[in-house]
Amino acid sequence: MKHQIVRRLQKYLVNPPVRALFALGLAPPFYALLESTGRNSGEPRRTPVGNGLDGDTFWLITELGHRAHYVKNIQANPKVRLCLRRGVRQRWRSGTAHILADDDSRARQRAICRSKPGRKFNAVALRALAVDMITIRIDLEQTPPAGTT
């Protein structure tokens, strides 16, 4: 029951305005936009998530566990993209996602928040809505330095 309420809150209340902010280039720095490939449709699916960027690794804690649609998409195809804000600009980075079933999601979330205090807002909301937290590590592809091809 709780997972249905959380899913509806995200689908109709939280995600649409955050997606709109990304489209306008005004996304809050504590959010990222995860693009996975739909497991049935093959179409790109974009989901706002908490920004867990740490160098070339992106940490994602999901409150719905394996019930989250983007987790099911990742299980079917681990290749993903993330739209991340860097200063006032946004850029897409590609990577490969790994579901870490044995990771301590709460400890991981504390570590993510420790490095960036603005991420605590997302952490509080996630913990309030959490049904079955799991950790996903996304290994981002290296990006060439500016000015090189």
N, C-alpha and C positions, 0 to 999 in steps of 0.2 A: 504494500500500500504506500509506504513512504517513498519508495523509488518512483512510483507513478506520479506522485505530487511533485517531487524534485524534477523529474523529466519535463512535466508540463510547465513548471516555473521557468526552467531554462529555455525551453522551446518557444514559449510565448512572451515571457517577461524580460528575461536577462539577455539572451542571445541576439534577438533582433536589433536592439539599440547598439550593442557592442559591434555587431557586423556593420551597421550603418556608420559608426564612428571610424571603423577601418576603411570603409569605402570613401569617406571624406578626408582620410589622412589625419584624423584627430584621435586615434586610439589612445587610451590611457597606457602609460608605460608598463603597468603591472599586468597587462593582457597581451596575449599573442593569438594569432589566428592559425589553427591547425587545419591543413588540407589533407584529407585522406581520400582514397578511391573507394567509392561505394561498392560493397561486396556483391550486390545484385545488379546494380545499374551500370557500374563501371564509370560513373560520372564523378567529378570532383565534389567532395562534401567539405564544407568549411564550418568549423566549430571554434568559437572563442574559448580559450583556455588560459589559466594563470601562466604568467611569464616565468619560466624556470630556467632561463638561459644562464649557463655557466661555462664560458669559453666556447668550445666547439661541441658542448654537450647540452642538451635541453632536457630538463627533468619535468615530468608531468605527473601530477597526482590526480587520479580520477575518483570522484565521490560515488559513482555508480558501479564501480568495479567492472566486471565482464559484461554487465548489462548495458553499458554505454554503447551506443551505436558506433562511435568512432573507435572504440576498443575492438569491436567485432570486425570493423573495416581493417584495422591494423593487423588483426590475426590473419585475415585473408590476404593482405598485401601490406607488408611493413614499410614500403616506400612512401614517405610523406613529404610535405613542404610546410614551412612555418613562415608566416608574415610577422616580422619582428620590427619594433620601433627602435631606431637608433638616432638619438637626438630628436630632430623634428621630421626626419625621413623614415619611411618604412621600406623594408626590403624582404624579399623572399629568399629562404634558404632551404635546400633539399637535405634529406637525411633518411636514416633507417631507424625504425622504432623497434624497441625490444621490451616486451612485457616482463617485469621482474616480480614474479609471484612471491618470492621469499624476502623481498625488501621490506624494511620497516617504514611504511609510508608516513607515519606521524613524525618519526625522527628525520626522515628525508625532507619533509615539509618544513620542519624547524630549521634545518640547515639552509634550505632555499631562502627562507625569510631572514636569516641572520645576515646574509650578504647584502640584501636589499630591503631596507625597512618598509618601503612602499608596498611590498608584496604581502604584508600582514593583512591588509584588507581582504584580499582574495582568500588567504588562509583561514580567516575567521569564518567567512561565508562557506567555504568548502567544508570545514569541520561541522558547522551547524547543519548542513544538508547531507553529510556523508551517510551512505548506506553501507558501502563496502569499498573502502579505499584500496587502490592498488597503485603501484609506481610503474611508470613507463619512462625508459631512457631513450632519447633520440640522439643518435650519433650524427652530427651534422657534417656535411661534406666541407672540405677545406675551400676557402674562397681565396682567389689570387689577390695579392696586394694591389691597392689602387694604382692605376697607370700601367698595369701589365695585362697582357692578353692570355 
